[in-house]
Amino acid sequence: MGHNVSLHVIVLAAGHGTRMRSKTPKVMHTLAGFPLVEHALLAAKNLKATSTTLVVSPTLLSSVAPLQEKDRALNLAVQQEANGTAGAVLATKDILSHAQGVVLILFADTPLVRPQVLSALVSTLLADPKRALTVLALEAPNHPHYGRVILEPEHPERVARIVEVKNATPEEEALSLCNAGLMAVRCEHLFELLSPVTPNTLTKELYLTDIVALARKAGLSVGWEKADFTDAMGINTRKELATAEIIMQARLREKALDQGVMMVDPTTTYLSLDTTFGADVTLYPHVYFGRGVTLGDETQVHSFSHLEGATLEKGVSVGPYARLRPGTHLKDGARVGNFVELKATTLGANSKVNHLTYLGDSTVGGNCNIGAGTITCNYDGQTKHKTHIEDDVFVGSNSTLIAPLHLGRGAYVGAGSILTQNVAPGALALSRVPQKEIPGAALRLKARLSLKKESS
């Protein structure tokens, strides 16, 4: 972060999010492939926080449990009662009561804030030893929900108070400088300022913003840092989530283009927060990346392809109209063509699966050709089974490979075969009904059908 001070991050995620009109908790809705709450946790990680504490409601515990399993250092605090933002921060007292340095308070539903904005918020706090806290503000004229930031008339670098919009006078509501919610507070002041907060007379909630006036009353100053609306934008509705996705995608595309990725039509390319690129990657229009995709040097992804949890090595070509599901690994020079789906499959170097094929739970060696219409039957209704294909194997079109199955090196599978047994290296495997030809039968059949049609 660049500051010689311990940083403790609190992420508030206990809100119900009723305006999302969803059974899914608001903070678990995804943005660029990741739940909103993970964006806030990633921000803490990027700032090299000494500790991170996630505040949740009791009903959200099961939803966030995987996050703690992934990061054992993550603290969880439970806000037992929905009593406002100050109540949420107070829920961390047992964890942070002896912390030293700075507490940075983030909101899980504000995922667009960038690390440089948070770093500036902390810098503004540390710039004045008498400053107890700093708040993040933004220009949002006539906003119906954001509280208004009231500055000291003689010291506009200081905040006098924050008033919630529902409690604002008409003059205060007309102000355009609004509260983004995020704060940086010196550890030694945080809980002593929270202790005297009383429930709001209208909502009966404990407002975190009340500590601004309490700090001034204690003779401490309150600073502020201004952010762009896109950084401070909160998400409370589906419409706002869709807007945030547009903003995030624009950022991710710009970053990829700056790294040298060739996007034929950037506006139709959808990236995940963790999509990574090698050199000279080309993306054609209408490509979607889910989580966990890595593209090596000189890869090409053609139009209308969907990739998730896949690794593409150097010189790989995918699509158009291809789907790569989690666990797919394409080695150097491999090709996956149109209407091909791969799941938990490794495709060896310079191997080709060009048309109308499904490979699941499979390992394919190098220099193989998998013909059009080939499928691996990997599921028997109870268990997944694996197909192993060694190097230099040719599988003819419209073949059905019933797993578990092993095709030895250099084997050849004739078109239309249904295989249930392993094939030895260098062997030719055929499994089809012998062709039968009946002379004149076509003419007799046509005559019979024509007579039937005339009589009906």
N, C-alpha and C positions, 0 to 999 in steps of 0.2 A: 504493500500500500504506500510505502514511502514515508510513513510516520513512525517515529521511535516511541511507540506507545502500544500497550496491549489493546486489542479491539475485540469486543464481545458483541456478537450479533444476536438480536432477538427477531424472530420472524413470527408475526401475528397471523394465525391461520384458523382462528376459532369461529369466524363469522358463518352464519348459516347460508347466506347467498340465495335468499328466496327469490330475488329478481331474475335469477337464471332460469327459473321455472324448470328445474331438473331434479331428478332423484340423485344424480351424481353431485357430491359436494363441490362447491364452486372452485375451491383451490385444486381440485383434481381434474378439472377440465384442461385440455391440452392446448399448448401454443407451440408451434414448430416442433411438434412431436413429444413435448415434455409437459407434464402437469405444471400448472402455474406455480405451485409451491416449490417445485424443483428449480425454477428459474431464480427464486429468491435464495435458495440454498446454494446454488451455483455462484451467485453474486458474493455470498459470504466466503466461499472457497477462493474465488478470484482475489478477494481482499486479504487473503491469508489470515482470517480471523483466528484469534486465540481460542475462542469457543463459539458455538452456535447453538441457540436454544429455540426450538420450535414450539409455539403455543397453540394448542388445539383444544377443541371441545371434546367431551367424553365420547360423543358419537363418531368422531373422526379418528379415533385411535386405531381402529383396524385398518383404515385406509392408508394411514401414514406408517404403519408398522414396517412395510418393506423398505422405506427410506432409512429407518434406523438400522435395519439389518444390513443395508448396503454401506452405511457409515456409522460404525459403532461409537464414534466420538460425538454424534449428534445427541443433544439433550432434548428430552421431551418434557414439557410442562403442560398440565391440564387446567384449563379455565373451567372450573366446575359449574359456575353460574354465568349466564350471558349478561354480564353487568358492565359492558363497555370496554373501550380500549385501555383505559387506565387499569381496570380490573385484569385485563389480559397480561399487562406488563407486571403487575403485582404477583401474578401466578409464578413468575420466575424468581421470586425473592429468595427462596431456599437454595436456588442454584447460584445466584449472582450476588448475594448479599455481601460477600467478601471480595468481590472482583475489584481490580484496580485498572485504571485507564479510561477507556471510552466505551459506552454502550451505543451501538447503532441499531435503531429500531426500524425494521422493514415490514412491509405488508405483503403477504403472499399473493394478493390480487393486484399488485403493482409490478408486473414482471418486466416492463420495458426499460426500467432505470438502468443506466450503464455504469460500469465501475468508476469511470472518471468523475461522474456526478457524485457518487457516494464518497469518493476520496476528497472531492472539493468540500463536501458537507462537513467532513471531519476536520479538514484543514481550517475551515472558517471557525470552528469551535476552538481549536488549539491556538489560533492566532491571538487570542485575548485571554490571559489567565483568569480574568474575572467573569468570563463567559461560562455559564452553566450548561447551556445547550444551544444548539442551532436547529432550525427547522427548514425543511425544503419547501419552497414556494414556487408557484407558476402563475403565469398570466392566463386567466380564463374568464373573460368578461361574461357576466350574466349567467354564470354556471349555477344550475339549480340545486346542486348537492354539496359542492366544496365549501368548507368554512372559509371565512375571510381573514386575511392577515392584516392586522392593524399595526402600523409602524409608529415609533416615537416621532412626533413632529420635528423636534430639534435634533434628533439623531436617527435619521432614516436607515442607518445600518443596523438598528436595533428593533426588535419586535416588542410592541407594547402588550399585545394580547392577540389571541385567536378567538373568533366568535363563530360558532356553528351557524350555518345559514338559517336554520329554523328559529334561531334566537336573535338573528341580526335585525337591527333597525333598517328602515328603507335606505338611509344614507350609507350604512355599512354594507348592505347587500349590493349597492351600486359599485362598490370597489371591485377592481379586477384582479388584485393580487390575492391568490387563493392558497390555502394550505394543502400540500400534497400528502401530508400525514407522516412522512418519514422524518426522523429526528436523530441527532447525535447528542448524547448527554454524558457529562462526566460521571463516572461511576459513583464518586463520593456524594453526588447530589441526587441521584436518581430516586432512590427509595425515600429519602427525607422529603423530597418534593411531592412524591405520590401519596405519602401518609395522610396529609390533610385534605386530599381531594374528596369532595362530597358529591352525592348523586345530583344530577341535573334535575331541576324542578319540573321540567316537561317530560323528559324521557326516563328519569330515574336511573340513568346510566352514569358511570364514572368516566369522564372524558380525559384522555391523555393530554389534550390541548390545554387543560386547566393549569398544568404545571408551568406554563409560560408566565401567567400572571403571578403565580406563587413564587417563581424565581425572582421576578422584579420586586415583589414585596419583601423578599429576603435580601435585597440589595445586590442581586446578581443580574448580569446582563444576558440577553437572549439575542443571538445573531440569526441570520437567515442566508440561505443560498438559493439562487434562482435556477430553475431547470426549464428545459423545453417541455411543452405540453406532452409530447410523445414519450418523454422519459418518465413523467410523473403520472401518466394516465392510469387511472384505476379501472378495474374490470368488474362490473356488477351485472351486466346483461349479456345476452347472446350477441346483440348488435355490437357492443363494445368489444367483445371477444373477437368477433369477425374483423373489426377495425384494427385491433391489436395484431392479428395475424397478417394483415396487409402491411403494417409497419414493420413487423419482424421479418417478413419475407423480403421486403425491400432492403433491409440491412444485411441479411444473409447473402442475398444476390450480389450486392455491392462488394461485400467482403470477398466473395468467390471470384468476381470479375477482377478485383484488384490483385488476387493471387494468380491470375492468368488463365482462369477457366473460360473456355469459349462457350457462351450461351447464345444459340441462334435467336431465341426469343425469350429473354429473361423473365418476362411477365407471366409466362406459362410454366416456368420451372418452380417446383415447390420443394424446399429444402428442410431438413431437420436441423435442429440446433447443433448436432454433433456430426453432420456430414463433413467428411474430409476428402481433399483432392490432392492428387499428384500433379505433375507438370503436363501441360498440353492435353488436358481433358476437354472433350467436346460433348456438350449436351444439346440435343435437338429439342424442338418444341414439345410441350405437354409431357413432361417427365416428373414423377413424384418420388421423393425420397423419404422413407420413414426413418426411424431411429437406427443407429448402428451401421451406417453404410460408409465404406472406405473405398475410394476409387484410386487406382494406381496410375502411373504415368501413361499417357497416350490412350487412355480408355475412351470409348465412345458409347453413349447411351442414346438410342434412337427413340423416336416419338412414341408416346402413349405406353411407356414402360413404367412399372411400379416396383421399386426396390426397397427392401427392409431387411436389416440384419445381415447384410451381404458384404463380402470382401471381393473386390475385383483387382487382380494384379495387372501388370503392364500389358498394354496392347489389347485388352479385352474389348469385344464388341457385343452389345446387348440390344435386342429389339430390332424393329419396332414391335409394339404389342407384346412385350415380355413381362413376366412377373417373377421376381426373385424374392423368395420368402426367407425368414430367419434361418441361419445356418448354412447359407449358400456361399461357396468359395470357388471363384473362377480363377484358374491359374493363367500364367502368361500366354497371351495369344488365343485364349479360348473364345469361342463364338456361340452366342445364344440368340436364336432368330425369333421370327414372329410366331405368336401364339404358343410360346413355350413357358412352362412353369417349373421352377426348381425349388425344392424345399429340403433343407438339411442335406445338401448334396455338394460334393466336391467334384469339379470338372477339371480334368488335367490339362496340362499345357498343350495348346494347339488342337484341342478336341473341339468338335462341332456338334451342336444340337440345333439344327436350323429351322425346323418347322413342327408345329402341332404336336408337342411332346410334353409329357409329365414325368419328371424324375424326382422321387422322394426317398429320403434316407438312403442315399446312394453314394458310392465312390466310383468315379470314372477316371481311368488312367489317362496318359498322354496319347495324342495322335489317334484318338478314337472318332468314329463317325456314328452318330445315333440318328437313324432314319426317321422320316416324318411319320407321325402317328404312333410312335413308340410310347409305352407307359410302363412304369414299374408299379406292380400291385404290392404295395408295402404294408397294407393294413388288413388284418383278417377279421376285424370286428372287435378284437380284444387287445392285440399287441401289434406294434410296429416292427417290421422286419427289414433287414438291410440287403441291398444289392451291391455286389462288388464286381466291377468290370476292370480288368487289367489293361495295360497299354496295348495300342495297335489293334483294338477290337472294332469290327464293323457289325453294326446291328441294322438289318434291313428294315424297310418301312413297315408300319402297321404290326410291329412285334409287341407281344405282351410278356413281360418278364415278371414272373410270380416269385416274390421273395419268400424266404431267404434264397439267394441265388448267387453263384460265382461263375463268371465268364473268364476263362484263362487267357493269357496273353496271345494276341494274334488270332483269336477265335473269330468265326464268321457266322452270323445268324441270318438265315434266309428270311426274306420278306414274308410277313403274314404268320410268323411262327408264334406259338404259345409255349413258353419254356417253363418247366417246373423242376428241372434237374440241372445240376452244374454242367458246364461245358469245358472240356479239357483244352489246354493251350494248343493253338493251331488247328483245332477241329472245326468242322462245318456242322452246324445244328439246324435241322429242319423239322418243323412240326406243323403240318398242314394236311387237310383232307385232299386225297388225290383228285386231280382234275378228271372229270368224266365228260365225254362228248357223245351226244346221241344224234346221229344223222337225221335230218329232216324234221326233228322234233319242234324246231322253232316255227316252221310253216304250219304244222298241225295245231300247235298251240294258238297261233294267231287266228286260224280259221275257227277254232272252237270258241274263242273269246268274242270274235266278231258275230258269230251266230247267236251267242248268248245275249249280246248287246242289242241285236235287232229284235229279238223276241221279247225283250223286257219293256 
